[in-house]
């Protein structure tokens, strides 16, 4: 079976919902399938207590769209399952996305109604992509948004992603990528390291200590294998005894000790004092154990040097989805001109029309508003355009995919956060950092 498309050979064409293809078929029947259309991905709001979100996943998504193909065995499955008829299968056999895609660059902050992704093509092409667009953007942006809050809370201390065992294996690699975009210094996930060129980290778990006849034997074996610069896990039995053993074996060249249980704030303080008293002022303290942005903020008062974060990160720290939706906002009329369309359902309204977006800045370079123009770019001084084109006529434009895209997205995150008011560093509930307005 050919599985050539997508990351590591995973096909993307069936990452869609049944009703995308039945809409495709019905639109072919009505003659509207090839009408020019504009779809927009956006979040109606932010998760409770959040003041901003961070875009992530776009690079992965674009690669998947470029390889979005229905192979013969896909078509055979759709026929056998009775999802669509023969005429639709014939259309799907030749499916290639041929439209244009714009959006916010990865690492950029977004707010309610920000047009995070704009897809312009035929209705048939854009419709089939809906579920895939949302599954990637909702997951990766949720992780990046949580990661950004964590790195802001950590300040200059590095955060390390360690959540692979708490999520689906493919989600784990995607989460690592999203976390690094939002400022994490590395990941424990080797698949993510290979795919995206990320720095990978890790040394040993409690099982390694329990395997040996004594903690001293375990530490000696790790030091002999990995060198004195390694990180020794010191809370399997007695922390103080373990720290003394670690220093006795490695001397002042011991790289770090890791604390994974107990009162981490208090423990980090007295372990720091102990290390200093033993002549190991340069030995770092790494803390782990179900950390989130709130516990990281509390640990700023402790002499911890870095944080390993897992479960809370990969599950979006209480917001496992970014809540994005994908809506038709413009479509061609009988004369071929684009007209705005929008639903008016209670609590689910949206503004129709193709959007343009800028971030308005004050004279100090601090963002004051997210400004959206419907059908025209907003004007005004000190306005930074937000939408960039990613695909043109179905072809990927350079710079938005591949390994290099992660580093650029990380830089974009740093620059975007520097523009936002300092209110984004507050973890208590509040309004979005800046308002979204239409012009």
Secondary structure, DSSP 8 states (H G I E B T S, - for coil): ----SSGGG---TTSS-HHHHHHHHHHHHHT-TTSEEEEEEEESS--TT-S-EE---HHHHHHHHHT----HHHHHHHHHTTSS-HHHHHHHHT----SEEEEE-TT-EE-TT---EEEEEEHHHHHHTHHHHHHHHHHHHHHHHHHHHHHHHHTTSEEEE--GGGS-HHHHHHHHHHHHHTT--EES-HHHHHHH---B-----HHHHHHSSSHHHHHHHHHHHH-TTSEEE--SS-HHHHHHHHHHHHGGG--EEEE-SS-HHHHHHHHHHHHHHTT-TT-EEEE-SS--HHHHHHHTTTT--EEEE-HHHHTTTT--S--EEEEEEEEE-TTS-EEE-----TT-----S-EEEEEEE-TTS-EEEEEEEESS----SSEEE-EEEEEETTEE-TTSSSHHHHHHHHHHHHHHHHHS-GGGG--S----SSEEEE-
